[in-house]
Amino acid sequence: MKLLRTIRLDPSDTFVFETAAEPGEWAVSGAFPFWGTDAGALQGKERTAFRAGFLGVNSLGRSTLVQIVDATPEDRHALVEALARRLVEAFGAPDMDAARVSAEDEVQFAESLAVQPANTLIAVHRTYEDGNVREAFRALRSRGDAKPSRAFSFLNVEGEDEEQPAERVDLAQLADRKRK
Protein backbone atom coordinates (compact mmCIF):
# COMPACT_ATOMS: atom_id res chain seq x y z
CA MET A 1 0.00 0.00 0.00
CA LYS A 2 1.13 3.54 -0.71
CA LEU A 3 0.25 6.88 0.84
CA LEU A 4 1.40 10.48 0.54
CA ARG A 5 3.97 12.36 2.62
CA THR A 6 4.87 16.01 2.42
CA ILE A 7 8.25 16.88 0.99
CA ARG A 8 10.13 20.18 0.90
CA LEU A 9 12.73 20.50 -1.85
CA ASP A 10 13.42 24.15 -1.08
CA PRO A 11 12.19 26.73 1.46
CA SER A 12 9.49 28.21 -0.84
CA ASP A 13 6.58 26.61 1.05
CA THR A 14 7.55 28.63 4.11
CA PHE A 15 7.08 31.84 2.08
CA VAL A 16 3.97 31.07 0.05
CA PHE A 17 1.75 29.40 2.66
CA GLU A 18 0.53 30.84 5.95
CA THR A 19 1.64 27.60 7.60
CA ALA A 20 3.98 25.24 5.78
CA ALA A 21 3.69 21.53 6.45
CA GLU A 22 6.71 19.91 8.02
CA PRO A 23 8.61 17.61 5.67
CA GLY A 24 7.61 13.96 6.08
CA GLU A 25 4.07 14.48 7.41
CA TRP A 26 1.29 12.25 6.18
CA ALA A 27 -0.73 14.24 3.67
CA VAL A 28 -4.13 14.36 2.03
CA SER A 29 -5.36 16.44 -0.88
CA GLY A 30 -6.65 19.13 1.44
CA ALA A 31 -9.47 20.71 -0.55
CA PHE A 32 -12.06 20.12 2.19
CA PRO A 33 -11.14 23.17 4.32
CA PHE A 34 -12.32 25.33 1.41
CA TRP A 35 -15.79 23.77 1.12
CA GLY A 36 -18.43 26.42 1.61
CA THR A 37 -15.89 29.17 0.90
CA ASP A 38 -16.04 31.52 -2.05
CA ALA A 39 -12.79 30.22 -3.48
CA GLY A 40 -12.89 32.85 -6.21
CA ALA A 41 -12.57 35.57 -3.59
CA LEU A 42 -9.52 34.12 -1.82
CA GLN A 43 -6.43 36.32 -1.73
CA GLY A 44 -2.75 35.99 -0.91
CA LYS A 45 -1.46 32.97 0.96
CA GLU A 46 -4.94 31.55 1.44
CA ARG A 47 -5.44 31.60 -2.33
CA THR A 48 -2.08 29.91 -2.84
CA ALA A 49 -3.05 27.21 -0.33
CA PHE A 50 -6.28 26.62 -2.23
CA ARG A 51 -4.63 26.52 -5.62
CA ALA A 52 -1.52 24.46 -4.94
CA GLY A 53 -1.38 23.06 -1.42
CA PHE A 54 -1.64 19.55 -0.07
CA LEU A 55 -2.60 19.36 3.60
CA GLY A 56 -0.13 17.99 6.14
CA VAL A 57 -2.26 16.15 8.69
CA ASN A 58 -0.26 16.86 11.86
CA SER A 59 0.44 20.56 11.35
CA LEU A 60 -2.52 21.40 9.09
CA GLY A 61 0.16 23.19 7.08
CA ARG A 62 0.47 23.15 3.33
CA SER A 63 2.97 21.53 1.00
CA THR A 64 3.38 22.20 -2.70
CA LEU A 65 4.55 18.64 -3.33
CA VAL A 66 3.92 15.27 -1.80
CA GLN A 67 5.88 12.08 -2.28
CA ILE A 68 4.40 8.64 -2.78
CA VAL A 69 5.75 6.33 -0.08
CA ASP A 70 5.22 2.72 0.88
CA ALA A 71 3.03 2.36 3.96
CA THR A 72 1.76 -0.37 6.23
CA PRO A 73 -1.83 -0.99 7.29
CA GLU A 74 -0.80 0.36 10.69
CA ASP A 75 0.43 3.59 9.07
CA ARG A 76 -2.89 3.93 7.26
CA HIS A 77 -4.90 3.32 10.43
CA ALA A 78 -2.81 5.89 12.33
CA LEU A 79 -3.33 8.40 9.49
CA VAL A 80 -7.12 7.93 9.56
CA GLU A 81 -7.17 8.36 13.35
CA ALA A 82 -4.92 11.43 13.27
CA LEU A 83 -6.98 13.08 10.55
CA ALA A 84 -10.22 12.26 12.39
CA ARG A 85 -8.83 13.95 15.54
CA ARG A 86 -7.86 17.03 13.51
CA LEU A 87 -11.35 17.12 11.94
CA VAL A 88 -12.88 17.25 15.43
CA GLU A 89 -10.35 19.69 16.91
CA ALA A 90 -9.88 22.12 14.04
CA PHE A 91 -12.84 21.70 11.70
CA GLY A 92 -15.77 21.14 14.04
CA ALA A 93 -16.68 17.54 13.24
CA PRO A 94 -19.41 16.56 15.74
CA ASP A 95 -17.63 13.47 17.09
CA MET A 96 -14.88 10.96 16.31
CA ASP A 97 -17.25 8.51 14.62
CA ALA A 98 -18.42 11.09 12.08
CA ALA A 99 -14.86 12.36 11.70
CA ARG A 100 -13.53 8.85 11.00
CA VAL A 101 -15.97 8.46 8.10
CA SER A 102 -14.71 11.70 6.53
CA ALA A 103 -11.08 10.88 7.33
CA GLU A 104 -11.48 7.47 5.71
CA ASP A 105 -12.79 9.14 2.53
CA GLU A 106 -9.86 11.56 2.45
CA VAL A 107 -7.32 8.79 2.98
CA GLN A 108 -8.94 6.64 0.28
CA PHE A 109 -8.63 9.57 -2.11
CA ALA A 110 -4.96 10.02 -1.14
CA GLU A 111 -4.40 6.32 -1.84
CA SER A 112 -5.99 6.73 -5.27
CA LEU A 113 -3.35 9.38 -6.04
CA ALA A 114 -0.52 7.08 -4.93
CA VAL A 115 -0.67 4.68 -7.87
CA GLN A 116 2.72 5.63 -9.33
CA PRO A 117 5.97 4.07 -8.08
CA ALA A 118 7.27 5.03 -4.64
CA ASN A 119 9.23 8.29 -4.56
CA THR A 120 7.15 9.83 -7.35
CA LEU A 121 6.26 13.44 -6.56
CA ILE A 122 2.70 14.72 -6.97
CA ALA A 123 1.61 18.34 -7.47
CA VAL A 124 -1.93 19.70 -7.39
CA HIS A 125 -3.59 22.56 -9.22
CA ARG A 126 -7.06 23.58 -7.99
CA THR A 127 -9.48 25.89 -9.69
CA TYR A 128 -12.93 27.13 -8.85
CA GLU A 129 -15.25 26.79 -11.83
CA ASP A 130 -19.02 27.26 -11.92
CA GLY A 131 -19.28 26.88 -8.15
CA ASN A 132 -17.21 23.68 -8.06
CA VAL A 133 -13.66 22.91 -7.01
CA ARG A 134 -11.68 21.13 -9.72
CA GLU A 135 -8.41 19.39 -8.88
CA ALA A 136 -5.78 18.36 -11.41
CA PHE A 137 -2.83 16.28 -10.24
CA ARG A 138 0.54 15.83 -11.91
CA ALA A 139 3.06 13.11 -11.32
CA LEU A 140 6.69 14.21 -11.48
CA ARG A 141 9.17 11.39 -11.91
CA SER A 142 12.85 11.40 -12.60
CA ARG A 143 13.89 9.83 -15.85
CA GLY A 144 15.07 6.24 -15.62
CA ASP A 145 18.63 7.28 -16.43
CA ALA A 146 18.59 10.26 -14.10
CA LYS A 147 21.43 10.90 -11.72
CA PRO A 148 20.65 11.71 -8.08
CA SER A 149 18.49 14.83 -7.77
CA ARG A 150 20.13 18.20 -7.62
CA ALA A 151 18.56 21.52 -6.66
CA PHE A 152 17.71 22.15 -10.31
CA SER A 153 17.05 19.23 -12.61
CA PHE A 154 14.47 18.37 -15.22
CA LEU A 155 11.67 15.90 -14.61
CA ASN A 156 9.09 14.34 -16.87
CA VAL A 157 5.70 15.77 -15.99
CA GLU A 158 2.59 13.76 -16.71
CA GLY A 159 -0.38 15.86 -17.72
CA GLU A 160 1.79 18.75 -18.91
CA ASP A 161 -0.15 18.93 -22.16
CA GLU A 162 -3.43 19.56 -20.35
CA GLU A 163 -4.56 23.12 -20.78
CA GLN A 164 -3.79 25.21 -17.71
CA PRO A 165 -4.94 28.76 -17.17
CA ALA A 166 -2.30 31.34 -17.97
CA GLU A 167 -0.81 32.91 -14.91
CA ARG A 168 1.53 35.86 -14.94
CA VAL A 169 3.51 37.26 -12.07
CA ASP A 170 4.99 40.74 -12.22
CA LEU A 171 8.04 40.40 -9.96
CA ALA A 172 8.92 44.09 -10.21
CA GLN A 173 5.44 45.06 -9.00
CA LEU A 174 5.66 42.58 -6.12
CA ALA A 175 9.04 43.96 -5.10
CA ASP A 176 7.69 47.54 -5.18
CA ARG A 177 4.74 46.55 -2.97
CA LYS A 178 7.05 44.89 -0.47
CA ARG A 179 9.22 48.03 -0.19
CA LYS A 180 6.20 50.21 0.59
C-alpha positions in Angstrom: 0.0 0.0 0.0 1.1 3.5 -0.7 0.3 6.9 0.8 1.4 10.5 0.5 4.0 12.4 2.6 4.9 16.0 2.4 8.3 16.9 1.0 10.1 20.2 0.9 12.7 20.5 -1.9 13.4 24.2 -1.1 12.2 26.7 1.5 9.5 28.2 -0.8 6.6 26.6 1.1 7.5 28.6 4.1 7.1 31.8 2.1 4.0 31.1 0.1 1.8 29.4 2.7 0.5 30.8 5.9 1.6 27.6 7.6 4.0 25.2 5.8 3.7 21.5 6.5 6.7 19.9 8.0 8.6 17.6 5.7 7.6 14.0 6.1 4.1 14.5 7.4 1.3 12.2 6.2 -0.7 14.2 3.7 -4.1 14.4 2.0 -5.4 16.4 -0.9 -6.7 19.1 1.4 -9.5 20.7 -0.6 -12.1 20.1 2.2 -11.1 23.2 4.3 -12.3 25.3 1.4 -15.8 23.8 1.1 -18.4 26.4 1.6 -15.9 29.2 0.9 -16.0 31.5 -2.1 -12.8 30.2 -3.5 -12.9 32.8 -6.2 -12.6 35.6 -3.6 -9.5 34.1 -1.8 -6.4 36.3 -1.7 -2.8 36.0 -0.9 -1.5 33.0 1.0 -4.9 31.5 1.4 -5.4 31.6 -2.3 -2.1 29.9 -2.8 -3.0 27.2 -0.3 -6.3 26.6 -2.2 -4.6 26.5 -5.6 -1.5 24.5 -4.9 -1.4 23.1 -1.4 -1.6 19.5 -0.1 -2.6 19.4 3.6 -0.1 18.0 6.1 -2.3 16.2 8.7 -0.3 16.9 11.9 0.4 20.6 11.4 -2.5 21.4 9.1 0.2 23.2 7.1 0.5 23.1 3.3 3.0 21.5 1.0 3.4 22.2 -2.7 4.5 18.6 -3.3 3.9 15.3 -1.8 5.9 12.1 -2.3 4.4 8.6 -2.8 5.7 6.3 -0.1 5.2 2.7 0.9 3.0 2.4 4.0 1.8 -0.4 6.2 -1.8 -1.0 7.3 -0.8 0.4 10.7 0.4 3.6 9.1 -2.9 3.9 7.3 -4.9 3.3 10.4 -2.8 5.9 12.3 -3.3 8.4 9.5 -7.1 7.9 9.6 -7.2 8.4 13.3 -4.9 11.4 13.3 -7.0 13.1 10.5 -10.2 12.3 12.4 -8.8 14.0 15.5 -7.9 17.0 13.5 -11.3 17.1 11.9 -12.9 17.2 15.4 -10.3 19.7 16.9 -9.9 22.1 14.0 -12.8 21.7 11.7 -15.8 21.1 14.0 -16.7 17.5 13.2 -19.4 16.6 15.7 -17.6 13.5 17.1 -14.9 11.0 16.3 -17.2 8.5 14.6 -18.4 11.1 12.1 -14.9 12.4 11.7 -13.5 8.9 11.0 -16.0 8.5 8.1 -14.7 11.7 6.5 -11.1 10.9 7.3 -11.5 7.5 5.7 -12.8 9.1 2.5 -9.9 11.6 2.4 -7.3 8.8 3.0 -8.9 6.6 0.3 -8.6 9.6 -2.1 -5.0 10.0 -1.1 -4.4 6.3 -1.8 -6.0 6.7 -5.3 -3.3 9.4 -6.0 -0.5 7.1 -4.9 -0.7 4.7 -7.9 2.7 5.6 -9.3 6.0 4.1 -8.1 7.3 5.0 -4.6 9.2 8.3 -4.6 7.2 9.8 -7.3 6.3 13.4 -6.6 2.7 14.7 -7.0 1.6 18.3 -7.5 -1.9 19.7 -7.4 -3.6 22.6 -9.2 -7.1 23.6 -8.0 -9.5 25.9 -9.7 -12.9 27.1 -8.8 -15.2 26.8 -11.8 -19.0 27.3 -11.9 -19.3 26.9 -8.1 -17.2 23.7 -8.1 -13.7 22.9 -7.0 -11.7 21.1 -9.7 -8.4 19.4 -8.9 -5.8 18.4 -11.4 -2.8 16.3 -10.2 0.5 15.8 -11.9 3.1 13.1 -11.3 6.7 14.2 -11.5 9.2 11.4 -11.9 12.8 11.4 -12.6 13.9 9.8 -15.8 15.1 6.2 -15.6 18.6 7.3 -16.4 18.6 10.3 -14.1 21.4 10.9 -11.7 20.6 11.7 -8.1 18.5 14.8 -7.8 20.1 18.2 -7.6 18.6 21.5 -6.7 17.7 22.1 -10.3 17.0 19.2 -12.6 14.5 18.4 -15.2 11.7 15.9 -14.6 9.1 14.3 -16.9 5.7 15.8 -16.0 2.6 13.8 -16.7 -0.4 15.9 -17.7 1.8 18.8 -18.9 -0.1 18.9 -22.2 -3.4 19.6 -20.3 -4.6 23.1 -20.8 -3.8 25.2 -17.7 -4.9 28.8 -17.2 -2.3 31.3 -18.0 -0.8 32.9 -14.9 1.5 35.9 -14.9 3.5 37.3 -12.1 5.0 40.7 -12.2 8.0 40.4 -10.0 8.9 44.1 -10.2 5.4 45.1 -9.0 5.7 42.6 -6.1 9.0 44.0 -5.1 7.7 47.5 -5.2 4.7 46.6 -3.0 7.1 44.9 -0.5 9.2 48.0 -0.2 6.2 50.2 0.6 
